[in-house]
Amino acid sequence: MTSDEPKTRKSLRFTGGTPFISLDAYDVFCVVGCRTSVNAANLIAQDYSSVRLGLPGGQLVSQELMDILLIDRFRKTIAGTLIDLLAQSTDKPIYLIPDPLWSTKVFEEPRGVIMGAIAKSTHAADYADWVYRCLQSAFAGKATVMRQPADTIENNVFTAQTYSQNSIGLGRRVVEHPETDFVHMNGAYGARILEEFFATVDKPAAL
């Protein structure tokens, strides 16, 4: 497997040492992040809500419509494209590790308004459940969606601050993200996620 895009082939060479990926060389595939963040839900929640989610403001609609809107957004992500390509090309197991929930540093940014409303709501846990339930529906039959470990979460819908400190960008130059960054997590978070991933993959199949 490769790409017609020179930029993508260059990226594959940088991250894996070759512009080609031999699907037969792997037992399991894991798609990480690729726009599967809580932001997809926030873009819907800023205009709409349901009785179940109980968000202030916005047009009240059915939970079914909220689900359809979010599932559609997730299927149109880069992750959705990669999972579709893998599912069409191999019968090996595919996993998705979604982008981490944002940290509470988001309160310092414009996008913190909707997250602040969610944090104050009695439905914060329902909001997180909505995101993961729609991720599972979006990729049902194609990929197993990994849920963020509970011990990395605070206030139901945020990644704990300890995991959002001193994160670094993994490009050609190692650059630490600014203190205000609320999207990227650090090495401790990565280690915790990998621990959870390998524990899941190593579980014996149910009889």
Secondary structure, 3 states (H helix, E strand, C coil): CCCCCHHHHHHHHHHHCCCCCCHHHCCCEEEECCCCCCHHHHHHHCCEECCCCCCCCCEECCHHHHHHHHHHHHHCCHHHHHHHHHHHHCCCCEEEECCCCCCHHHHHCCCHHHHHHHHHCCCHHHHHHHHHHHHHHHCCCCCEECCCCHHHEECCCEECHHHCCCCEEECCCEEECCCCCCCCCCHHHHHHHHHHHHHHHCCCCCC
